[in-house]
Amino acid sequence: MIERSTDLPTIMTTAADALHDEEVIGTRKFLRLGLLIAIGVVPMILIVPGNPRIAKVLLAVLGVTWLGSLWMYRRLAPPAKFDARLLNPIALGAIAVGVIGILYVGVFSAAPVMVSLGLFFFCRSESFASALGACVLAIASHSLICALVISGTIEDPGFYPVRAGVPTEALIATAFTMQQLYALCFVLARLTRKSSLRAIDQLQKATRLAAVRDAQVAELQMDLDRALKIGGPGRFSGHVIGSWELGNVLGRGAMGEVYDAMHVKTGAQAAVKMLRRELLADAKHVERFFREVRIAATIDSPNVVKVLEASSSTDQIPFLAMELLRGHTLGEILRTGELTGSKLAAMVTQIGSVLDLARTAGIVHRDLKPHNLFLTDEGVWKVLDFGVAILADNSGTLTGGAVIGTPAYMAPEQAKGQPVDHRADVYGLGAVIYRCLTGRIPFIAKDTPALLYAVVHMMPLRPTAFGPISPEVDAFLTIALAKDRNLRFQTTAQLAESYALADRAMFPPALTSRARSLALAHPWTEPDVPAEKPRKS
């Protein structure tokens, strides 16, 4: 038996582990369906004028199998108790019900098809031996009763028996076809399992590459911290780029360096972003840089950094001159304090508004997080870094379907590498609000693969575990962080309006009911121990 931790899924490091948990969910659904079908079959057995002796045996075996399935269904309520070997008696009972049911209905009727459906499910089991055993048992039992009927040893006892005068060859062909169907179910089930394992393994290889990028970003962050402390010169310091003379480095990122700059004629200050010299020969990075320029210039809002000047595609050195911001990122604010109440409401309103403006322009940011939200000294919130943003109709050729963004704040569809739309930003802003209210990032894991798994399959820890959060705000977060984007708030403007209502305990009953339904499908993760000290983003 495989024991599973009930903590956040930081142990999900193999494809088999991930598929195992999916099988637990699938098994419970299959058992629930089987229990309901069995209840519906009982009156049919009593009504249909079949062989009474076979009917009694069928009801007895069906009852035993039903009770065993009910026990298994309840046992699987905590997934950690799942043991694939416990399915063997259930499979045996199901095959027995199937064989007796075939005798009751008719050996050459359509009844054997029902057995094939159950066989396909059982043959996807972790255990190859169990799957093969179930298939062999189904084929052998069906072959035996067919042989007995065809040879004349027994008559077809079903209420839908084979008609007299049917050629023996036709009966043999029918029996052989059904046994081929059983074998085909086994083969398809094993191939399906193999394909699932391969797909999960490929995804995890991609996420390991993402982990390498995380390490690179951490190194760049250290470079940025040193640059901010020293305020020293960079490679382009002292050069005149466009209308700007570059000074000391203000910061460094994965793609570029940001310089303090002064207009050569007016003396106006600005921040000039330069593409890093080692990336100038990379057409993909150059195009991504110009894409940020285009997007930043497209959105006319006080909540987006104002573009003062930008290079053209003919310039040898790409640059972007922007207003010089003075203030702090949300990440810095949360490291030294908190953002709640009216201040949080103001942030949600301003950021929700500008993201909705981006939506109307067909732009998806894709990387909302505390470090990309900036509060100026004048009290204006601004969205930073449109470097990984996309146009809603973009083919994605610049990213090649890779996972782009910050895992802890990205939407489930984004974590799976699927195409995204503006509702990924709805999720991202919801995740930022969760961070502000709880003092903790939505997901914590030991590595990027485990983190992405949590984003796709888990809900964060229950918000009320970290402080006095109202039921209305809890319901709001349930919708904002819904796994299915169709069930989230559909725009950031709608999200901002709903948060304002939830904050004033005026959350609409319809949304409360919707949140309740979502919580049944994807409940918050419950902490096993008292909530730990909040981590800094």
C-alpha positions in Angstrom: 0.0 0.0 0.0 1.3 3.4 -0.9 1.0 6.0 1.9 0.5 9.6 0.8 1.2 12.8 2.6 -1.8 15.1 3.3 0.4 18.2 3.2 0.7 20.3 0.1 1.8 18.1 -2.8 5.5 18.6 -2.6 6.2 14.8 -3.1 4.7 14.8 -6.6 8.0 14.3 -8.4 7.2 11.3 -10.7 4.7 10.7 -13.4 3.5 7.6 -11.6 2.8 9.6 -8.5 0.7 12.1 -10.4 -1.2 9.4 -12.3 -1.8 7.5 -9.0 -3.7 10.4 -7.5 -5.7 10.8 -10.7 -6.6 7.1 -10.5 -7.9 7.5 -6.9 -10.3 10.2 -8.1 -11.3 8.2 -11.2 -11.9 5.0 -9.1 -14.3 6.9 -6.7 -16.3 8.2 -9.6 -16.4 4.8 -11.3 -17.5 3.1 -8.0 -20.2 5.8 -7.4 -21.5 5.2 -11.0 -21.5 1.4 -10.5 -23.4 1.7 -7.2 -26.1 3.8 -8.8 -26.3 1.4 -11.8 -26.6 -1.6 -9.6 -29.5 0.0 -7.7 -31.3 0.6 -11.0 -30.6 -2.9 -12.2 -32.2 -4.7 -9.3 -35.9 -3.8 -10.1 -35.2 -4.7 -13.8 -34.0 -8.2 -12.7 -37.2 -8.6 -10.6 -39.5 -7.4 -13.5 -38.0 -9.2 -16.5 -39.3 -12.8 -16.8 -35.9 -14.5 -16.8 -34.7 -17.7 -15.2 -35.6 -17.4 -11.5 -32.6 -19.5 -10.3 -30.1 -17.4 -12.2 -31.9 -14.3 -11.0 -31.5 -15.3 -7.4 -27.8 -16.0 -7.9 -27.3 -12.7 -9.8 -29.0 -10.7 -7.0 -26.9 -12.4 -4.4 -23.5 -11.8 -6.2 -24.6 -8.3 -7.1 -25.4 -7.6 -3.5 -22.1 -8.8 -2.2 -20.2 -6.8 -4.9 -22.3 -3.7 -4.1 -21.4 -3.9 -0.5 -17.7 -4.4 -1.3 -17.8 -1.4 -3.7 -19.5 0.8 -1.1 -16.8 -0.1 1.5 -14.1 0.7 -1.1 -15.8 4.0 -2.0 -15.8 5.1 1.6 -12.3 3.9 2.2 -11.0 6.0 -0.7 -12.4 9.2 0.8 -8.9 10.0 2.1 -6.8 9.3 -1.1 -3.8 8.3 1.1 -5.5 5.0 1.9 -5.7 3.9 -1.7 -4.2 0.5 -2.4 -4.6 -0.8 -6.0 -4.6 -4.4 -4.7 -7.9 -3.8 -3.0 -9.5 -3.4 -6.4 -8.8 -7.1 -7.3 -11.8 -8.5 -5.3 -14.0 -5.7 -6.7 -12.9 -6.7 -10.2 -13.5 -10.4 -9.5 -17.0 -9.6 -8.2 -17.7 -7.4 -11.2 -16.7 -10.1 -13.6 -18.8 -12.6 -11.7 -21.8 -10.3 -11.9 -21.1 -9.8 -15.6 -20.9 -13.5 -16.4 -24.1 -14.3 -14.5 -25.7 -11.4 -16.1 -24.8 -12.7 -19.5 -26.4 -16.0 -18.6 -29.5 -14.2 -17.4 -29.9 -12.0 -20.5 -28.4 -14.2 -23.2 -25.0 -15.6 -24.1 -25.1 -14.0 -27.5 -26.9 -10.8 -26.6 -25.4 -7.4 -26.1 -24.8 -8.0 -22.4 -21.1 -8.8 -22.8 -20.5 -5.3 -24.0 -21.2 -4.0 -20.5 -18.4 -6.2 -19.2 -16.0 -4.7 -21.7 -16.6 -1.2 -20.3 -15.7 -2.3 -16.8 -12.8 -4.2 -18.1 -11.3 -1.1 -19.7 -11.4 0.7 -16.4 -9.8 -2.1 -14.4 -7.1 -2.7 -17.0 -5.8 0.9 -16.5 -4.7 -0.2 -13.0 -1.1 0.4 -11.7 -0.6 -3.4 -11.6 0.0 -5.0 -15.0 -0.5 -8.5 -13.5 -3.9 -7.5 -12.0 -5.0 -6.0 -15.3 -3.9 -9.1 -17.3 -5.6 -11.4 -14.8 -8.9 -9.5 -15.1 -8.7 -9.7 -18.9 -7.8 -13.4 -19.0 -10.6 -14.2 -16.5 -13.2 -12.3 -18.5 -12.1 -14.0 -21.8 -11.9 -17.4 -20.2 -15.3 -17.2 -18.5 -17.0 -15.9 -21.6 -15.3 -18.6 -23.8 -16.5 -21.3 -21.4 -20.2 -20.4 -21.4 -20.1 -19.8 -25.2 -18.5 -23.2 -25.7 -21.1 -24.9 -23.5 -24.0 -23.4 -25.4 -22.5 -23.9 -28.9 -21.7 -27.5 -28.2 -25.2 -28.2 -26.9 -24.0 -29.1 -23.4 -26.4 -26.5 -22.0 -29.2 -24.4 -23.6 -28.9 -20.7 -23.6 -30.8 -19.9 -20.3 -31.2 -16.2 -21.0 -34.6 -14.4 -21.6 -33.0 -13.3 -24.9 -31.6 -16.6 -26.2 -30.0 -17.3 -29.5 -32.5 -18.1 -32.2 -32.8 -21.7 -33.4 -31.2 -22.4 -36.7 -28.3 -20.0 -36.4 -25.2 -21.6 -38.0 -22.6 -22.8 -35.6 -19.9 -20.9 -37.5 -21.9 -17.7 -36.9 -22.0 -18.4 -33.1 -18.3 -19.1 -33.0 -17.6 -15.9 -34.9 -19.8 -13.9 -32.6 -18.1 -15.3 -29.5 -14.6 -14.8 -30.9 -15.5 -11.2 -31.8 -16.5 -10.5 -28.2 -13.4 -12.0 -26.9 -11.3 -9.9 -29.3 -13.2 -6.9 -27.9 -12.1 -7.9 -24.3 -8.5 -8.2 -25.5 -8.7 -4.9 -27.3 -10.0 -3.2 -24.1 -6.9 -4.5 -22.3 -4.5 -3.3 -25.0 -6.2 0.1 -25.2 -6.3 0.5 -21.5 -2.6 -0.2 -21.1 -1.7 2.1 -24.0 -3.8 4.8 -22.5 -1.9 4.4 -19.2 1.4 4.4 -21.0 0.5 7.6 -22.9 -0.6 9.3 -19.8 2.6 8.5 -18.0 4.6 9.8 -21.0 2.6 13.0 -21.2 3.1 13.7 -17.5 6.8 12.9 -17.7 7.2 15.3 -20.6 5.4 18.0 -18.6 7.7 17.4 -15.7 10.8 17.7 -17.8 9.5 21.1 -19.0 8.9 22.2 -15.4 12.4 21.1 -14.4 13.7 23.5 -17.1 11.5 26.1 -15.4 13.2 25.4 -12.1 16.6 26.1 -13.8 15.1 29.4 -15.0 14.1 30.1 -11.4 17.7 29.7 -10.3 18.8 32.1 -13.0 16.2 34.6 -11.9 17.5 34.3 -8.4 21.0 35.1 -9.5 19.7 38.1 -11.5 17.8 39.2 -8.4 21.1 39.2 -6.5 22.7 41.3 -9.2 19.8 43.7 -9.0 20.2 44.0 -5.2 23.9 44.7 -5.6 23.1 47.3 -8.3 20.6 49.0 -6.1 22.9 49.1 -3.1 26.0 50.3 -5.1 24.3 52.4 -7.7 27.3 51.8 -9.9 27.9 52.2 -13.6 26.8 49.6 -16.2 28.0 48.7 -19.6 26.1 51.6 -21.2 26.7 54.2 -18.5 28.0 57.5 -20.0 26.6 56.7 -23.4 23.9 58.8 -25.2 21.0 56.5 -26.3 18.4 58.3 -28.3 17.8 61.6 -26.4 19.1 60.3 -23.1 22.5 60.2 -21.4 22.7 57.1 -19.3 23.9 57.1 -15.7 24.1 54.4 -13.1 22.3 51.1 -13.2 19.0 51.1 -11.3 18.3 47.4 -11.8 18.9 44.3 -13.8 16.4 41.7 -15.1 16.5 38.5 -17.2 16.3 40.5 -20.4 17.5 44.0 -19.7 19.2 46.6 -17.6 17.5 49.8 -16.3 19.5 53.0 -16.1 19.0 56.3 -14.5 19.0 58.7 -17.4 18.8 62.5 -18.2 17.5 64.1 -21.3 20.4 65.7 -23.1 18.4 68.9 -23.9 15.9 69.4 -21.1 17.6 67.7 -18.2 14.4 65.7 -17.5 15.0 62.5 -15.6 13.9 59.1 -16.8 14.5 55.4 -16.5 15.9 53.8 -19.7 15.6 50.0 -20.2 18.2 48.5 -22.4 18.3 45.0 -23.8 21.3 43.2 -22.4 24.2 43.2 -24.7 24.6 39.4 -24.8 21.0 39.1 -26.0 21.2 41.6 -28.9 22.0 38.8 -31.4 19.0 36.7 -30.3 16.1 37.6 -32.6 13.6 36.1 -30.2 14.7 38.3 -27.3 14.8 41.4 -29.5 11.3 40.8 -30.7 10.1 40.2 -27.2 11.7 43.5 -26.1 10.0 45.4 -28.9 6.7 43.7 -28.0 7.0 45.2 -24.5 7.6 48.6 -26.2 4.5 48.2 -28.3 2.3 47.0 -25.5 3.4 49.7 -23.1 2.7 52.3 -25.7 -0.7 50.8 -26.5 -2.2 51.2 -23.0 -2.9 54.9 -22.2 -3.5 54.9 -18.5 -1.9 56.5 -15.4 -1.6 53.0 -14.0 0.9 52.0 -16.6 4.5 53.3 -16.7 4.5 56.2 -19.2 6.7 55.7 -22.3 8.8 58.8 -23.1 10.7 57.5 -26.1 11.3 54.1 -27.7 13.8 52.8 -30.3 12.6 51.7 -33.7 13.3 48.4 -35.3 16.1 50.0 -37.3 18.1 51.1 -34.3 21.1 49.0 -33.5 20.5 49.0 -29.8 16.9 48.6 -28.6 15.9 50.9 -25.7 12.8 52.1 -23.9 12.7 55.4 -22.0 10.1 55.6 -19.3 9.1 57.9 -16.5 11.3 57.4 -13.4 9.1 56.0 -10.7 9.6 56.8 -7.0 7.9 54.6 -4.5 7.8 50.9 -3.6 6.6 47.6 -5.2 3.9 45.7 -3.5 6.5 43.0 -2.7 8.5 45.6 -0.7 5.4 46.8 1.1 4.4 43.3 2.1 7.9 42.5 3.4 7.8 45.4 5.8 4.1 45.6 6.6 0.7 44.8 5.2 -1.9 46.0 2.7 -5.5 45.6 3.8 -8.7 47.5 4.2 -9.2 50.7 2.1 -5.6 50.6 0.9 -6.0 47.1 -0.6 -9.4 48.1 -2.0 -7.8 51.1 -3.8 -5.1 48.8 -5.2 -7.6 46.3 -6.5 -9.7 49.0 -8.1 -6.8 50.7 -9.9 -5.1 47.5 -11.0 -8.4 45.9 -12.0 -9.2 49.0 -14.1 -5.9 49.0 -16.0 -6.0 45.3 -16.6 -9.5 45.6 -18.0 -8.2 48.3 -20.3 -5.5 45.9 -21.4 -8.2 43.3 -22.0 -10.1 45.6 -24.4 -6.8 46.2 -26.2 -6.4 42.4 -26.5 -3.4 42.2 -24.1 -2.8 39.6 -21.4 -0.1 40.4 -18.8 0.5 36.8 -17.7 2.9 37.6 -14.8 1.0 39.5 -12.1 2.7 39.3 -8.8 3.6 41.7 -5.9 6.9 42.7 -7.5 5.2 43.8 -10.7 2.8 46.1 -8.9 4.2 49.5 -7.9 2.8 52.2 -5.6 4.2 55.6 -6.4 4.8 58.3 -3.8 1.8 60.0 -5.1 -0.4 57.0 -4.3 -0.9 55.7 -7.8 -0.6 52.0 -8.5 1.1 51.0 -11.7 1.5 47.6 -13.5 5.1 46.9 -14.4 6.9 44.5 -16.8 4.8 43.7 -19.8 7.8 41.8 -21.1 6.0 38.4 -21.1 2.6 39.8 -22.0 0.8 38.6 -25.2 -1.9 39.7 -27.5 -5.0 37.7 -27.1 -4.8 36.4 -30.7 -1.1 35.8 -30.6 0.0 32.4 -31.9 2.5 32.0 -29.1 5.5 31.5 -31.4 7.7 33.6 -29.1 7.1 31.2 -26.2 6.6 28.0 -28.0 4.0 26.7 -25.6 6.4 26.9 -22.6 5.2 27.7 -19.1 5.7 31.5 -18.8 5.2 33.5 -15.6 5.7 33.1 -11.8 4.4 29.7 -10.8 3.0 30.6 -7.4 0.7 33.3 -9.0 -0.1 31.8 -12.4 -3.4 30.4 -13.5 -3.9 26.6 -13.8 -4.3 26.7 -17.5 -1.0 28.7 -17.7 0.7 26.2 -15.5 -0.4 23.5 -17.9 1.2 25.4 -20.9 -2.2 25.9 -22.5 -3.2 29.1 -24.4 -4.3 31.8 -22.0 -6.7 34.8 -22.2 -7.5 37.7 -20.0 -8.9 35.4 -17.3 -5.4 34.3 -16.5 -4.9 37.9 -15.2 -8.2 37.6 -13.2 -6.6 34.6 -11.5 -3.3 36.4 -11.0 -4.9 39.4 -9.4 -6.9 37.1 -7.2 -3.7 35.4 -6.1 -2.2 38.7 -5.2 -5.2 39.6 -3.1 -4.9 36.3 -1.4 -1.2 37.1 -0.6 -2.2 40.5 0.8 -5.0 39.1 3.0 -3.3 36.0 4.4 0.3 37.2 4.5 1.3 34.1 2.5 1.9 33.2 -1.1 -0.9 31.0 -2.5 1.3 27.9 -3.0 4.5 26.7 -1.4 6.4 23.6 -2.6 9.9 22.2 -2.5 10.4 22.5 -6.3 8.8 23.8 -9.4 7.2 20.6 -10.6 5.5 20.2 -7.2 4.5 23.8 -7.3 2.9 23.6 -10.8 1.1 20.4 -9.7 -0.4 22.3 -6.8 -1.5 25.2 -9.0 -3.3 22.8 -11.3 -4.9 20.4 -8.8 -5.0 22.0 -5.4 -6.5 25.0 -3.7 -4.4 27.2 -1.4 -4.7 26.9 2.4 -8.1 28.2 3.7 -7.8 32.0 4.0 -9.6 32.0 7.4 -6.7 29.9 8.8 -4.5 33.0 8.8 -6.7 35.7 10.2 -10.2 37.2 10.6 -11.3 37.0 7.0 -15.1 37.3 6.5 -17.1 34.5 4.8 -17.9 37.0 2.0 -14.2 37.5 1.2 -13.6 33.8 1.5 -16.3 33.2 -1.1 -14.8 36.0 -3.3 -11.4 34.3 -3.3 -13.0 30.9 -4.1 -14.4 32.4 -7.3 -11.3 34.4 -8.1 -9.0 31.3 -7.8 -11.4 28.9 -9.5 -9.5 26.2 -11.5 -11.9 26.5 -14.4 -11.5 29.9 -16.0 -15.2 29.8 -17.2 -16.2 29.8 -13.5 -14.0 32.7 -12.4 -15.0 36.4 -12.6 -14.8 37.0 -16.3 -12.9 40.4 -16.2 -10.7 42.1 -13.7 -13.3 45.0 -13.6 -15.9 42.4 -12.4 -13.4 41.0 -9.9 -12.6 44.5 -8.5 -16.4 45.3 -8.2 -17.0 42.0 -6.5 -14.2 42.5 -4.0 -15.5 45.9 -3.1 -18.9 44.3 -2.3 -17.3 41.4 -0.4 -15.2 43.8 1.7 -18.4 45.6 2.7 -20.2 42.3 3.5 -22.5 42.9 0.5 -21.5 39.9 -1.6 -24.5 38.9 -3.8 -26.3 35.7 -2.9 -25.9 34.4 -6.4 -22.1 34.6 -6.1 -22.2 33.1 -2.7 -24.1 30.1 -4.0 -21.6 29.9 -6.9 -18.7 29.9 -4.5 -20.3 27.2 -2.4 -20.6 24.9 -5.5 -17.0 25.6 -6.4 -15.9 24.8 -2.9 -17.6 21.4 -3.1 -15.6 20.6 -6.2 -12.3 22.1 -5.1 -12.3 22.8 -1.4 -9.6 24.9 0.3 -6.7 22.9 1.6 -7.0 22.5 5.4 -3.8 23.0 7.4 -2.8 19.9 9.5 -1.0 22.1 12.0 -1.5 25.6 13.2 -0.8 28.2 10.5 2.9 28.9 10.2 4.4 32.3 10.3 3.6 34.1 7.0 6.4 34.0 4.4 7.6 37.0 2.5 6.9 37.1 -1.2 
